[in-house]
Amino acid sequence: MNPLTKWQGIVGEQNILTSSEHLERYTANVTGIERSIQAVLLPESTEQVQKIVAIANENKTPLYPISSGKNWGLGDRLPVQSGATIVDLKRMNKIHRVDPHHGYAVIEPGVTQKQLYEYLREHNLPFIINITGAGSDTTFVGNAMDRGIGYYGSRVDSMSGLEVVLGNGEVLRTGFGHYLNSKTTYLYPHGVGPSLEGLFFQSNFGIVTKVGMELIPHKDSHAYLSCSLKNPNNLEAFVDILTDLRQRNIVRTTFHISNDHRSEINACPLLYNYFLKEGDDKETSKRKAVELFNSIKSCWSASCGLLGTKSYIKDAYEHTKQALKGIGSVKLWTFSSLKKQQKIAQRLSFLPSYRLKKALLATLEPPLGHSRGIPSNDALNSIFWPLNKIPQDLIEPAQQNCGKLYVLPLVPMSGEAFGEVVQITTNILHDKFGFTPYITMNMAKDKVFESVINIAFHRDDPHQVQKAHNAITEVNRQFVTSGYIPYRVGIQAMSEIISSQDYHWQIVAQLKDILDPNKIISPGRYNLV
Ligand SMILES: Cc1cc2nc3c(=O)[nH]c(=O)nc-3n(C[C@H](O)[C@H](O)[C@H](O)COP(=O)(O)OP(=O)(O)OC[C@H]3O[C@@H](n4cnc5c(N)ncnc54)[C@H](O)[C@@H]3O)c2cc1C
């Protein structure tokens, strides 16, 4: 019997998609990459996933699991190799429980940022979530499977007790999860003996169907710190100062450092929407947004959320201000200080300068919200803005022919390394290929920056698509040559980091033989096979 007929018997007719219309929707993407897929399966339980994998093994046909498939700019929903059947886990979206004492949630892969945020609010649970800027409907598990990084740092570090359907069809529970009465499955990731959970992030050994995820306890106070650099010549000093503040624990959270281009594509759509709401037409709104942004922009800016006691926040602010004296300015915002300023601006809005101030204050709401674990779709407009295609209502990014590709080198936390990465980026992406580089570097841990560098291009112009791919390939190679190895790559760039000559990757391929001998799960994803 054909595997599609067998899978249909498992998930039901309505949960297997094979029409060309559906397949086109699943293969639409912002990267300009083409891959074909066989079908899409929408299971609702671990048991169904197990049966799907068993049938795939019988038929030696590959599967590609996604949690919501919004891996924009890195492959979206596409498999690394053509020919796979997508296993979309969006229906597996149960929040099994939130432990209010120890502060973790046990969730399935389809649970979205919005869903968990609303759950915590509804149940009055005193936690915030480490959200990403990727939008309300993206998932924790899918993001972690690519070792994604949230506003407050690595998602992977917060996960434990993975339930995985291996490529061989068996279910593995990592950490202490395989002991029947374990009380610590979601409190300590390693278990006893070799720690296996690390095998399932950025790999192709299994389908993760459940995880435990730590939540961030609500602290007494919350604030948002924003710093602006005055002169680009002081960039390295600026970075060294912020590094020092973090490494001495004066600021305990993650600084996000962005160039002006990146700030522009985040802020301008917010200003544009603000002016539209105020009644301006599209052209006027766009012009006013750009003019206002240009009047306040700084070459580089940094921001972070502060969580703690009132005195910790005050100290962190004062120290940062003191440390950046002469080279940058620092502002501290809370929701209440923002509201107060907005009221004043509203009262004085008969004056043109206060009308502009009101617009600028509106742009602070989303970042303040992110720093407090409130997900939003605002950052998604950064995909559309550079190509002048801002939609009226938010739509799937792939629908507007907007192109986006990312390169994500990991960088030691120092001004010198930061400067070198910016230089390589500018030389290749801008000077050689003519793209505007949008750069953010996030303090992923105490010692490294995760760089998020992207370019935008018109996906309906094959020449531009090719040029964008050439540019990203070249900059990726230069980063590898210079020792700034990407911590994560798009599906088109696996071969840039994987080599059959490298013993590390040979061992990874041998693990595949044990855990997925028929090479069913995501062939070629972070693996030679
Ligand atoms: C404007 C913008 C902002 C962004 N901000 C961020 C950010 O702040 N941080 C960040 O890290 N990324 C960010 N991204 C990148 C990306 O969009 C996010 O990482 C997003 O969360 C990934 O989508 P997803 O959750 O649907 O994961 P998916 O696309 O479902 O998963 C990603 C990959 O993981 C694997 N996978 C997924 N689920 C499973 C599973 N259950 N078992 C085994 N393998 C699985 C698959 O190979 C899949 O392709 C951003 C992108 C854009 C365009």
The ligand as a Tripos MOL2 file, in Angstrom:
@<TRIPOS>MOLECULE
LIG
   53    58     1     0     0
SMALL
NO_CHARGES

@<TRIPOS>ATOM
      1 C1         11.6710   39.4820   11.8720 C.3       1 LIG1
      2 C2         12.2400   38.1950   12.3780 C.ar      1 LIG1
      3 C3         12.6230   38.0970   13.6940 C.ar      1 LIG1
      4 C4         13.1890   36.9070   14.1760 C.ar      1 LIG1
      5 N1         13.5780   36.8700   15.4720 N.ar      1 LIG1
      6 C5         14.2140   35.7810   15.9420 C.ar      1 LIG1
      7 C6         14.7220   35.7620   17.2780 C.ar      1 LIG1
      8 O1         14.5610   36.7230   18.0420 O.2       1 LIG1
      9 N2         15.3810   34.6450   17.6860 N.ar      1 LIG1
     10 C7         15.5440   33.5680   16.8770 C.ar      1 LIG1
     11 O2         16.1560   32.5820   17.3090 O.2       1 LIG1
     12 N3         15.0540   33.5570   15.6230 N.ar      1 LIG1
     13 C8         14.4010   34.6240   15.1260 C.ar      1 LIG1
     14 N4         13.9220   34.6150   13.8330 N.ar      1 LIG1
     15 C9         14.1020   33.3910   13.0000 C.3       1 LIG1
     16 C10        12.8710   32.4030   13.0150 C.3       1 LIG1
     17 O3         11.7740   33.0300   12.3990 O.3       1 LIG1
     18 C11        12.5260   31.8940   14.4300 C.3       1 LIG1
     19 O4         13.5810   31.1350   14.9390 O.3       1 LIG1
     20 C12        11.2220   31.0650   14.5050 C.3       1 LIG1
     21 O5         10.8800   30.8280   15.8470 O.3       1 LIG1
     22 C13        11.3290   29.7100   13.8150 C.3       1 LIG1
     23 O6         10.0370   29.2840   13.4980 O.3       1 LIG1
     24 P1          9.2530   28.1070   14.2400 P.3       1 LIG1
     25 O7          9.1770   28.3990   15.6730 O.co2     1 LIG1
     26 O8          8.0060   27.9270   13.4840 O.co2     1 LIG1
     27 O9         10.2320   26.8490   14.0520 O.3       1 LIG1
     28 P2         10.1720   25.7850   12.8690 P.3       1 LIG1
     29 O10        10.3150   26.4640   11.5790 O.co2     1 LIG1
     30 O11         9.0100   24.9020   13.0480 O.co2     1 LIG1
     31 O12        11.4790   24.9330   13.2280 O.3       1 LIG1
     32 C14        12.7710   25.2620   12.7900 C.3       1 LIG1
     33 C15        13.4710   23.9800   12.3230 C.3       1 LIG1
     34 O13        13.6490   23.1020   13.4430 O.3       1 LIG1
     35 C16        13.3510   21.7420   13.0930 C.3       1 LIG1
     36 N5         12.2090   21.3040   13.9100 N.ar      1 LIG1
     37 C17        11.1170   22.0400   14.2120 C.ar      1 LIG1
     38 N6         10.3220   21.3730   15.0450 N.ar      1 LIG1
     39 C18        10.8980   20.1790   15.2760 C.ar      1 LIG1
     40 C19        10.5560   19.0640   16.0910 C.ar      1 LIG1
     41 N7          9.4730   19.0800   16.8500 N.pl3     1 LIG1
     42 N8         11.3790   17.9970   16.1030 N.ar      1 LIG1
     43 C20        12.5160   17.9910   15.3700 C.ar      1 LIG1
     44 N9         12.9010   19.0380   14.5950 N.ar      1 LIG1
     45 C21        12.1000   20.1170   14.5480 C.ar      1 LIG1
     46 C22        13.0340   21.7370   11.6080 C.3       1 LIG1
     47 O14        14.1900   21.3750   10.8990 O.3       1 LIG1
     48 C23        12.6380   23.1760   11.3180 C.3       1 LIG1
     49 O15        12.9440   23.5590    9.9980 O.3       1 LIG1
     50 C24        13.3580   35.7880   13.3120 C.ar      1 LIG1
     51 C25        12.9540   35.8900   11.9770 C.ar      1 LIG1
     52 C26        12.4090   37.0790   11.5140 C.ar      1 LIG1
     53 C27        12.0210   37.1680   10.0780 C.3       1 LIG1
@<TRIPOS>BOND
     1     1     2 1
     2     2     3 ar
     3     2    52 ar
     4     3     4 ar
     5     4     5 ar
     6     4    50 ar
     7     5     6 ar
     8     6     7 ar
     9     6    13 1
    10     7     8 2
    11     7     9 ar
    12     9    10 ar
    13    10    11 2
    14    10    12 ar
    15    12    13 ar
    16    13    14 ar
    17    14    15 1
    18    14    50 ar
    19    15    16 1
    20    16    17 1
    21    16    18 1
    22    18    19 1
    23    18    20 1
    24    20    21 1
    25    20    22 1
    26    22    23 1
    27    23    24 1
    28    24    25 2
    29    24    26 1
    30    24    27 1
    31    27    28 1
    32    28    29 2
    33    28    30 1
    34    28    31 1
    35    31    32 1
    36    32    33 1
    37    33    34 1
    38    33    48 1
    39    34    35 1
    40    35    36 1
    41    35    46 1
    42    36    37 ar
    43    36    45 ar
    44    37    38 ar
    45    38    39 ar
    46    39    40 ar
    47    39    45 ar
    48    40    41 1
    49    40    42 ar
    50    42    43 ar
    51    43    44 ar
    52    44    45 ar
    53    46    47 1
    54    46    48 1
    55    48    49 1
    56    50    51 ar
    57    51    52 ar
    58    52    53 1
@<TRIPOS>SUBSTRUCTURE
     1 LIG1         1 GROUP 0 **** ****
